[in-house]
Amino acid sequence: MLLESRVNDRVTLLVDCENVGGVEKNALTSNAHPDKIIDGAIAIIRAAAERFGEGLSLEGQPAPVVLEVEFGVKIDANAVVSVARRPEEGHFRVKLRWDG
């Protein structure tokens, strides 16, 4: 199933999503909309970066010299954006890196 998302007036993003049987647990309560896919992905990436960044500044302990985190962002047929089980399963593959 292709999910169409308008990124802006000139760009449309098509996301190839699996449409599995049954009822998606968030489908009835989700405010997800295909045009909000990029916003949802950015929100997940930003929140993850902030949390990992907070973890780098532990009191009394030096931060690691280099930290790299990789994860996948997945979109389902209901336009619900989530973190994939494995980076390679995501529609977007995200790599965050801190050099200190």
Secondary structure, 3 states (H helix, E strand, C coil): CEEEEECCCCCEEEEECCCCCCCCCCCCCCCCCHHHHHHHHHHHHHHHHHHHHHHHCCCCCCCCCEEEEEEEEEECCCCCEEECCCHHHCCEEEEEEEEC
